[in-house]
Amino acid sequence: MAIGDRIRRHRQEMGLTQQQIGDMVNPPIQKSGVAKWENGRVTIPPKYLVQLEQIFSCDDLVDRSYIPDGREHHGDTRDILIEQIRMLDDYDRGRISAYVETYLRSSKYSKRT
């Protein structure tokens, strides 16, 4: 089940409207923002996912498989990195991309390949 579908399910189970959810998060967002989350039209910032888990008293919105706590990691590392990058805004994705390009051109990387 997609993350937006899980948000919608939790919201409906609690009998809340999209506007009520938008008012409960910090900073607040409009009803249309919650609708975009539920419809999968935008990537939900991690800070909101954590807040939504608290509102819904659930633990199925944040992917914790990449958290470096000594536990076994689930999922393919590449897929985890891709998902983490998708959670960033355009500005930060651009910064990460520039860093990776610089790293790939560096002599440090060249020595490894």
N, C-alpha and C positions, 0 to 999 in steps of 0.2 A: 504494500500500500504506500502510495506516495506521501510525502510529508504534508502536503497541502490537504490531502484527504484525511490524514490523522488529525490535523488541526481542526478541520471542519467537524469530524466525528466527536472529538473532545468538547468542542464548543457547543454542539447541539445536545450532547449528553448532559451538559451543565445548564442547558436552557438559556444560553447567552446569545446576544446578537453580535454581528460583526462590529457594530459601533461600540458595544460594551467592551469587547476585547480590545479594540483600538484605544479606548479610554483607560484601560487598566495597565497598559504597557508604558514604559518610560524610556524615551519620550513618547507621548501619545501619538497615534497615527489615525488617519481617517478610515472610515468604513471601507472605502475603495482600496486602501492598502491591504487590509485584512482579506478582502475579496481576491486581490492579486496573489496573496500568499496561498490561499486555498485553491486557486485555479492554476497554480504553478507558473504564473506569468513573470514572477520576479524571484530572485534568490533571497531568502530570508536571512538577514544579518544574525549571526550567532547570539548576539546579546538579546535579541528578541526570542530566540528559541529557548534560551535558558529561562527567561521570564515566563514564557508560555508553559513550560514544564512546571514551574512553581504555581501558576494560576490553575492549571489542570490537575495538579498533583499526579503527574505522570513522569515516565522516564524514557519515552520512546521517540523524542524529537531530536535530541543531540546525539551525534555519532561519537561515542566514547572509545571506539576501538583504536584510535591513534594516540590516546593519552599515554605518555611515557611514565607508567607507574610500576613497571616491572611485571605486569601481567602479560600473558600471551596476547599478541596483537592479532586481530581478525581482519581478514580481507587483504587484498593485494595492495602493496605499498603504493604502486602507481595510482590505483583507483582512489586511495585515501588522499594522496596529494592533489589529485584532480578535484576531488570534492572540496577539499580545504580551499583551494584556489578559487573555485566557483563561489564560495561564500564571501570572498573579498569584493569590495567595490571596484569600479573601473580604475580608479587612481592607483589603488594598491596592487591590482593585477598588473598594471603597467610597470610599477616599480619592481615587482617580482620578475616579470619578463625581462626587464633591462638587466637585473642582477644575474639571471641565468645566462643571458647572452654574453655578458662580460665574463662570467665564470667559464663558459665553454670556450671562449677565446683565450683564456689565460694559460700560461705555461704550466700551472699546477694541474689543470685538467688534461692538457696535452700529454703530460708525462704518464698519466694513468691509462691512456688509450693506446 
